[in-house]
């Protein structure tokens, strides 16, 4: 099943690198792709359980799904995740 999630706080390729790496680590989640221009993450998974795990991981990294709470803390986390992605 292919899923596309529109996310918040996505700024650059560094963010994308972090997201791809962290989401690809989730079991049964494959073909992770991030479109910076559209602020989306696309991936294949077995079902709803993996989608829920991806949405949770995105929020933990500072990239909550569009429509979810986007606090100052989330924005700060996204800057850290971005910097981490630029260094890898």
N, C-alpha and C positions, 0 to 999 in steps of 0.2 A: 504494500500500500504506500503510495507516495503522498506526502503531506507537505504543505507550504504554510509556514507561520510568519506573519508580519510581526517584526519586533521593533522595539524602541532602543534608542541610544547607539545605534550602529553608525560608526563614523568613517571607518577606513579599512584597509586591508589587514591592519594589525588586529582589529576587532574580529574580522572574518577568520583569520588564522586561528585565533583562540577558540572561537565557536566551533570551527571544523574539527579541531583537535579534541576538544572536550566532548562534543556530541558524538563523534565517531567512537569514543571509548564506551559508549552505552551499548550493552549487548543487544543484538538483533536490530541495530540501527546502522544503515549503510548508505552509501552514495550521498553524503552530506555536501551540500553546496550553499554558499552564501552569496546573495546578490546585494552588494552595498548600495547601488543606485536605487533599488526598490525596497531596501531594508527587510529582506526576507531570507529565511533559511528553509531549504528544501531537503527532504531526506526520505528514505524508504525504511519501512518498519513492518513488523508483523501485525501490529494492531494498536488499540487504544492505550494499553499499558505503557508501551514505549513512547507514544505521543505525550502522555502525561509526564513521563520521566524527562523527556526533552524540554517540555515547557518549564518544569521545575528547575532543571539545570540552567536553562537560559536566564531565569529570574535570579538564581544564585550568582551567576556570572555578571549580572547587571544589565541584562538585555531582556526585560519582561516582554511578553507578547503584547501586541497592540491592544489597548483597552484594559490591560491590567495596571495595577498601581505602579507608578514610576516615581518613587521618592528620591530625595536628595541622596540617600544611601545607595540606591540602585544606580544613580548616575555616577557616583563616586566609584562604585565597583566596576562599572563599565570602563572608566578611565584606566584603572589598574589592569583589567583584562586586556584592554587595547595595548597598553605598554608591554605587557607580557607577550602578546602576539607579535609585536614588532621585533622583539628580541629573539624570537625563535625562527 
